[in-house]
Structure formats: C-alpha cells, structure tokens
Amino acid sequence: MKRSFLIAALAAGLRAQTPPPQRLTLADAQRLAIQNNPQYSAAKFNAAAAHQEAPQYRAAKLPAMTGLITGVGADNGSRIAAGLLNNPTVYSRAASGLTASQMLTDFGRTSNLVGMANLQAQAQDQAGENTRANILLATTQAYFAVLGAVAVLKVADKTVDARQLVSDQVTALEQAQQRSLLDVSFANVNLSDAKLLRLQAQNDVNAAEAQLATAMGQPNQTVFDLADEPMPPALPADLAPLVAQAVQNRPDLKDLQLEQAAAERFTKAERDLYFPTVSAVAAAGVVPAGVSEVPDRYGAVGLNVNIPILNGGLFKARENEAALKAKAASQNVSDLANRIIRDVRVAWLNAGAAFERIALTQELVNQATQALDLAQTRYNLGLSTIVELSQAQLNQTSAQIANASARYDYQAQRVAVDYQTGVLR
C-alpha cells in the first residue's frame, strides 16, 4: 500500500512538472519567434553596429582639436644630436596649448568611404530582414508540421480502436468455432501494427513540438494546442509574376546588390589615393614658465599639401584588389538571382503538387473506405479470407494518413512560395 502511494505521488509530481499546453495561433507563434529568437537579436545588433562605420569615416572631414601640456627640464640651449635629421634647441619650460586641423579636400576619397559604409550598413539591414524571413519560415513550417503530426496521431488512434474492435470480434468468432486461430493471429498482427503506428505518430508529434519550441525561442515549452489556419489563396497560374516579385523583394538579393555597390564605391575611394590631400593646421598656446629665450605665448597657422609620388606600387595594387572584388560581388549577385529563379520555380511546383494532392488523397480515402466495407462484408459472409480484410485495412490507414497530412503539407509548401518571393516578412 505504501509503495503504491509513493508511485502515485511520483507520477503526480511528474505531471505537475510538465508545462500545460500553450494555446497558439500562427500569428502568435511568429510573434514569439521574432521576439525570442537570438538569431534575430544578433542580426539587429550587427546592423546597428554597421551604422556606426560611416561616422568613423566622416570624422576625417570634420575639425580635429587636441589639447597639449608640456613640461621640460633641460640644459638650456642643448640640442638633440642623435636619432633625428634636425637638431632642435631644447629649453626648460612649462607650456600649454591647442592644435587644430581641418582637412580641406582629399578629392573625394573620404566621401566615397562614407558612401561605402552607408551602403554596407543598408546591406546589413537587409541581412537582418533575411534572418527574420528565415525565422518566420522555420516557425511557420514547424507550426504546420505539428498540426500535420497531430492529424496523423488522430488517425492512428482511430485505427487502433477500429482494429481492436475487429480483433475482439474475430476472437469471439474463433471461440465460437466460426473462425480459425489464423484469423485471430492476422487480426492481432494488424492491431499491433496499428499500435506501432500510434507510437511513431506520438513521437513525431513530440519531435515537431520540440522543433516549434526551438524556433520560437522557448525550448522548455514542449506541449502546444495549435489553432488551425485558413487555407491560403490559390497559387497564380503564371510563374513570371512570382519571379519578378522575388527579384524585386528578396532581402538576401538586396543585401548582395548593396554589397556590390559598396565595393564599387570602395574602388573609387582606392583610386582617389593618387590625389593630394590638403589640410589646414593651427596651433596656439601660452608659456607661463620658461627661460627668456622662449616667448610667453605662441601661435601659428599653416597649410599642408600631401602629394603621393612613389610608394612601390601600393596604391595600384589596392585599386586592382578593390576592382576585382567589385567584379566578384557582381557575379555573386548574378548567381543568387539565378538561384532565386530556380527556387521560386521549385517552390511553385511543389505547392501546386501539394494542392492537387489534397483532392486526390480525399478520393483515395473514399475508395479505400468503400473497399474496406466490401471486404468486411465479404469476410462476415465467409466469402473471403482475413488476408483480404487485412489488406483493405492497411489501404484505408495509408489513405487516411496521406489525407490527414495533405492539407498541412500544402500550407507549408505555400509559405515556402511566400518566402522565395520575398513576401514573408
């Protein structure tokens, strides 16, 4: 008695630890996935970081100012004799001042670098949108996978009940010596097969729910109560509009196009290395303590022109490297566009076939059910063997499973079309 109580208490504790089913619609699942999935959070942080690169390049065009404080103790009038080409005179002094510089022009290099950084930041935004679309696709397909697995489990439950009834009937007839032990064996084999089917179906439900929980960023939530979704609109008969929509909307293609544009701007920036850089420089300060040779204040303004002459071919190599990378980026865009056209076509064909499968599997169920009724009648009348009845049962179960999952297969394939055309956002 005490042992039974402990077992019951343990079972109750395990049930208490199991989270209750989470009631969700597809919109709820998608919202939770975007809210909780760490991949999307990482993509947003990367995009925000990319927008900080343009101000770094733009800083070269803005004034720069530095404060200086200097204190020197030296043998007055001594010179630095080693290590430098010039020998400045060194005096003891304490001084403070400011130096300011302003780039007047570098003939477009900084502007091109800023433009490149802005394009790369926009590309990172599109990469984030692509991550979002991938998360929505995974979540939506996992959602329909759960619904499909639950539908198959319901078929398996009904199959077990139906075959249990047949097994009980055949066993009773055998006991009344109206059927043989062979018939009982066939009926029990079919019942065991149905139980195995139910076990596999339950495992498929659990696996699909785990996939959905991970996609939504809720790995500890293992049980769901999902609402059915209305059937999506019919596919367009013409593929061409879908292809055009995909080429226009796909965020991953926009990402590569922006990366190509950024590479082209960087090529221009590297070409601008050949041009001079013109800067204005100013310095001013006071010397509150020092020898008489050092004035108590100073100030100067100058203009610096930096003209590249020889650098061992460095600039040429950098320009060539940038130009080649821009060409490679262009080819990447073309390659992705070709693959997008292929993927849209394949998704459209798969969705079309899945839609036709709905009606065909329903017709198959009707025919299999009719065949099972006839086989059952023939068996009851003694006109056929248990083998014919068993085969009819198997055919009906197979047809019901195909029909149970056909609707959700189409919905999953239909959302794949939306993803491939860039509509899923």
NORMOHU-V492875 format. One record per backbone hydrogen bond with DSSP energy under -0.5 kcal/mol. NH is the residue of the N-H (numbers start at 1). CO is the residue of the C=O. E is the energy in kcal/mol with one decimal. If there is no record, write none. Layout:
nh->{NH,NH}
co->{CO,CO}
e->{E,E}
This chain:
nh->{5,6,7,8,9,10,11,12,13,14,15,16,17,18,22,23,24,29,30,31,32,33,34,35,36,37,40,41,42,43,44,45,46,47,48,49,50,51,52,53,56,57,58,59,60,61,62,64,66,68,70,72,76,77,78,78,80,81,90,93,94,95,96,97,98,99,100,101,102,104,105,109,112,113,114,115,116,117,118,119,120,121,122,123,124,125,126,127,128,129,130,131,132,133,134,135,136,137,138,139,140,141,142,143,144,145,146,147,148,149,150,151,152,153,154,155,156,157,158,159,160,161,162,163,164,165,166,167,168,169,170,171,172,173,174,175,176,177,178,179,184,185,186,187,188,189,190,191,192,193,194,195,196,197,198,199,200,201,202,203,204,205,206,207,208,209,210,211,212,213,214,215,216,217,218,221,222,225,226,227,242,243,244,245,246,247,248,249,250,254,255,256,257,258,259,260,261,262,263,264,265,266,267,268,269,270,271,272,273,274,275,277,278,279,279,280,281,282,283,284,285,286,287,289,291,294,295,298,300,302,304,306,306,307,308,314,317,318,319,320,321,322,323,324,325,326,327,328,329,330,331,332,333,334,335,336,337,338,339,340,341,342,343,344,345,346,347,348,349,350,351,352,353,354,355,356,357,358,358,359,360,361,362,363,364,365,366,367,368,369,370,371,372,373,374,375,376,377,378,379,380,381,382,383,384,389,390,391,392,393,394,395,396,397,398,399,400,401,402,403,404,405,406,407,409,410,411,412,413,414,415,416,417,418,419,420,421,422,423,424,425}
co->{1,2,3,4,5,6,7,8,9,10,11,12,13,14,223,21,225,25,26,27,28,29,30,31,32,33,37,37,38,39,40,41,42,43,44,45,46,47,49,50,52,53,54,55,57,58,59,101,99,97,95,93,74,90,75,90,88,79,78,72,289,70,286,68,284,66,282,64,280,278,278,106,108,109,110,111,112,113,114,115,116,117,118,119,120,121,122,123,124,125,126,127,128,129,130,131,132,133,134,135,136,137,138,139,140,141,142,143,144,145,146,147,148,149,150,151,152,153,154,155,156,157,158,159,160,161,162,163,164,165,166,167,168,169,170,171,172,174,173,173,180,181,182,183,184,185,186,187,188,189,190,191,192,193,194,195,196,197,198,199,200,201,202,203,204,205,206,207,208,209,210,211,212,214,213,218,220,22,224,24,239,239,240,241,242,243,244,245,246,250,251,252,253,254,255,256,257,258,259,260,261,262,263,264,265,266,267,268,270,271,272,306,105,277,304,102,302,100,300,98,298,96,296,94,92,291,293,285,283,281,279,277,304,305,306,311,313,314,315,316,317,318,319,320,321,322,323,324,325,326,327,328,329,330,331,332,333,334,335,336,337,338,339,340,341,342,343,344,345,346,347,348,349,350,351,352,353,354,355,355,356,357,358,359,360,361,362,363,364,365,366,367,368,369,370,371,372,373,374,375,376,377,379,378,378,385,386,387,388,389,390,391,392,393,394,395,396,397,398,399,400,401,402,403,405,406,407,408,409,410,411,412,413,414,415,416,417,419,418,418,423}
e->{-2.0,-2.1,-2.3,-2.3,-2.4,-2.5,-2.4,-2.2,-2.2,-2.3,-2.2,-2.0,-1.5,-1.1,-1.8,-0.7,-1.9,-2.3,-2.5,-2.3,-2.6,-2.1,-2.2,-2.1,-2.6,-2.5,-0.6,-1.3,-2.6,-2.1,-2.2,-2.1,-2.4,-2.0,-2.4,-2.4,-2.1,-1.4,-1.6,-1.4,-0.7,-1.6,-2.7,-1.4,-1.4,-1.9,-1.1,-2.7,-2.9,-3.0,-3.2,-3.2,-0.9,-1.4,-2.4,-0.7,-1.1,-0.8,-2.8,-1.8,-3.0,-3.0,-2.3,-2.3,-3.2,-2.5,-3.0,-2.7,-2.5,-2.8,-1.7,-1.0,-2.3,-2.2,-2.7,-2.5,-2.5,-2.3,-2.4,-2.1,-2.4,-2.2,-2.2,-2.3,-2.0,-1.9,-1.9,-2.0,-2.0,-2.0,-2.4,-2.2,-2.3,-2.4,-2.4,-2.2,-2.5,-2.5,-2.6,-2.6,-2.8,-2.6,-2.1,-2.4,-2.2,-1.9,-2.1,-2.0,-2.7,-2.4,-2.7,-2.2,-2.0,-2.2,-2.2,-1.7,-2.4,-2.5,-2.3,-2.4,-2.4,-2.1,-2.7,-2.7,-2.2,-1.9,-2.0,-2.4,-2.4,-2.3,-2.9,-2.4,-2.2,-2.4,-2.4,-2.2,-1.4,-1.6,-3.5,-0.8,-1.4,-2.5,-2.5,-2.3,-2.4,-2.4,-2.4,-1.9,-2.6,-2.5,-2.0,-2.0,-2.3,-2.1,-2.3,-2.3,-2.5,-2.5,-2.5,-2.0,-2.4,-2.0,-2.3,-2.6,-2.4,-2.5,-2.1,-2.0,-2.2,-2.6,-2.1,-2.2,-1.9,-1.4,-3.2,-1.8,-0.7,-2.6,-0.5,-2.4,-0.6,-1.9,-2.5,-2.3,-2.3,-2.5,-1.6,-2.2,-2.6,-2.0,-2.3,-1.8,-2.4,-2.5,-2.2,-2.4,-2.3,-2.4,-2.2,-2.1,-2.0,-2.2,-1.8,-1.6,-2.1,-2.4,-1.9,-1.7,-1.1,-1.4,-1.5,-1.9,-2.9,-0.5,-2.9,-3.0,-2.6,-3.0,-2.7,-2.4,-2.2,-2.5,-3.1,-1.3,-1.5,-1.6,-0.6,-2.4,-2.8,-3.5,-3.4,-3.1,-0.5,-0.7,-0.6,-0.9,-2.1,-2.3,-2.6,-2.5,-2.5,-2.3,-2.4,-2.4,-2.2,-2.0,-2.0,-2.3,-2.3,-1.9,-2.0,-2.1,-1.8,-2.0,-2.5,-2.5,-2.4,-2.1,-2.2,-2.6,-2.0,-2.0,-2.9,-2.8,-2.0,-2.6,-2.6,-2.5,-2.4,-2.7,-2.5,-2.2,-2.5,-2.4,-2.2,-2.0,-1.7,-0.8,-0.8,-0.8,-1.8,-2.7,-1.6,-2.2,-2.2,-2.3,-2.2,-2.3,-2.7,-2.7,-2.2,-2.5,-2.3,-2.4,-2.2,-2.6,-2.8,-2.3,-2.7,-2.3,-2.5,-1.9,-1.0,-3.0,-0.8,-1.3,-2.7,-2.4,-1.9,-2.1,-2.4,-2.4,-2.1,-2.4,-2.6,-2.2,-2.6,-2.4,-2.1,-2.3,-2.6,-1.8,-1.0,-0.8,-2.3,-2.2,-2.1,-2.2,-2.4,-2.7,-1.9,-1.2,-1.3,-1.7,-2.2,-2.6,-1.9,-1.3,-2.3,-1.4,-0.9}
